[in-house]
Amino acid sequence: MSTSRFEAFLAKIYVDEKARARFLVDARGEAIKAGLTEQEVEAAASMDRVGLDLLAKSLERKRVKSGR
């Protein structure tokens, strides 16, 4: 895995609402567009959608709370 690219992709879908919406519509397509490896594409596509939403909301609350 190209860890840094995969981590950057995850970070983006965690904090960027539009990127997350595109991912939820076409996870594989967005992962491929991001240049992820086949293994990373599969990992992203099989991601727990409920967990993704919960984490994104948690991060948003933390950003709001810290004034960012």
N, C-alpha and C positions, 0 to 999 in steps of 0.2 A: 504494500500500500504506500502511496505517496502521502504520508501522514499529514504534512503541513497543508497540502491542497485539500485533503478531506476535512481537516479541522477547520480550515477557512470556510469551506462550503457549509459545514454544520453551523458555525458561528453566524453566518449570514442568514440561514433560514431560522435560527433562533431569534435574531434581533430585527430582521427586516420583514415587516408584515407582507409586503408585496412579493418578496422572494419566497416567503413561506407559502403564500397563496398559490403561486405558480408551481411550487414543489408539490403541494397537495393535489393539484390537478394532474400533474404529469411528473411524478418523482423520478422515473428513469430518464426521461427526456432532459430534465433540469440537471441531473447528475452527469449525464453525458455531455451536455453543453458546458459544464464546469470543468470538463477534462479529466474526470475521475477514471480510475482503472475499472475494469469489468467487476472486480471483486468489491470495490468501493461503491459502484453503481448498485450492485445487488444489496449491499449493506444498507445503503441509503433507502432503497426501494422497500426494504423490509422493516424500516423503522416504525416503531410504535407511534401511531398518529396521535393518540390521546396523550401519551407521554410528551410528545413534541409540543402540543398545545399547552399542557400544564407548565412545562419548562419555560416556554416563551412568555406566558403570562406572569410567571414568577420573576423572570428577568426584567420584564417591563415594570412591575411593581417596585423592584429594587432600584431601577433607574429613576423612576418618579420620586421615590422616597429620598434618594441621594441628590436630587435636583439636577440630574443630567438631562 
